[in-house]
Amino acid sequence: MRKLLAGLVLALALAACGGKAESNGSPAEAPSPTVQHARLHSTAIQSATYYSEDDALVVQFTSGPRTYVYCRVPQSVFDGLDSAKSAGTYFADNIADQYDTATFSGSGWAC
């Protein structure tokens, strides 16, 4: 159920960024080759996933349940986040307030 919900949330996020995410909702569905997960060791960021085909960065923070989508993020910025010594500092310096964002609410996503 959790994977199904996460897949639906990400599909809505990508749609808000002009993405072309498609999912049949199956938990066993293999990830797209254009999806990359950052290997973060961060006290600020719980997870970061990049959709290169759509230039969308999906970030979940440790401080709350909200998931944010950063639209039109270049691959190089995601690579920098993935390799940063401090993901939180890199995020603050290079991503926060730099890109259009979307958050999930009861009415859906809006970039």
N, C-alpha and C positions, 0 to 999 in steps of 0.2 A: 504494500500500500504506500509506503514511504517513497519508494522509487517511482511509482506511478505518479504521485503528487509532484515530486521533484521534476519529472519529465514534463508534466503539464505546465508547471510554473515556468520552466525554461523555454518551452515552446511559445508561451504567451510573451515572454520577455523578448525573444528573438523577433516575433511578429511586430512588436512595438518598435524595434530597431530596423525594420525592413528585412528581417531575416527570413529564411526559407525552411525553418525547422519543421520536420515531419516526424511524427511518432505514432506507433500503433498502440502505445501504452503498455506494451509487454515488458515486464521487469527483466526478461532475458535478452532484450534487444541489444545488439552490439553497438557501441558508440561509433559515431561517424569518425572517419579519419581526420576530419577537420576540427575535432574537439580535443583540446589540450588541457590537462589539469596541472596547476602549479604545485610543486612540492614545497610547501611553505612550512616553516617552523616559526610561527608567529603568535604572539599573545594578543594581537589586535585583529588579525584576519583568520577566520576559520577555514575558508576555502576560496579558491579563485579558479574559474574555468573560462577558457578562451575558445571562441568559435571563429576560427580564421576566415571561413567563407563569408561570414557576416560582420567581421570586425567588432564583435560584441564580447565584452568582458563581464562575467557574472561573478560578483563578490558577495560573500556572506561574512559578516563580522562576528566576533566573539561576544560583543556587547549586547546583542539583541537578535531577535528572530527575523529581522528584515533581510531581504535579498535585494541587492542593487544590480542593475544592468548599466554598464557604461558603453555607450554607442560610439561607433567609428573609432575604435582604439586600434592603433597600428600594432602589428605583430611584434615589432621591436620594443614597444612599451610593455607588452605582456612578457617578453623574454627578459627584460630588465627586472620586472617584478619577480619572476621565477628564480632569477639568479641573485637577487639582492640579499645582502647580509641581514638587513632589517626590512622585511616586507612592509611593515607599518610606515616606516620613514619613507621608503621609496613610493608607496602609495600616496602619502601626503604631499610629497614633492612633485610627483609626475602624473598623478591620475586624478586625485580629488580636485574638484572645481575646474578641471581641464576639458572634460567631455560631457556631452548630454547624458543624463541619467534617467532611469525609470525605476520606480519602486512598485511593489505589488500592493494593491488596496482592494477593497471589496468590488470596485468597479473595473478592475483590470490594470493594464500597464499603459503608461503614457510617457514617451520620450520628449 
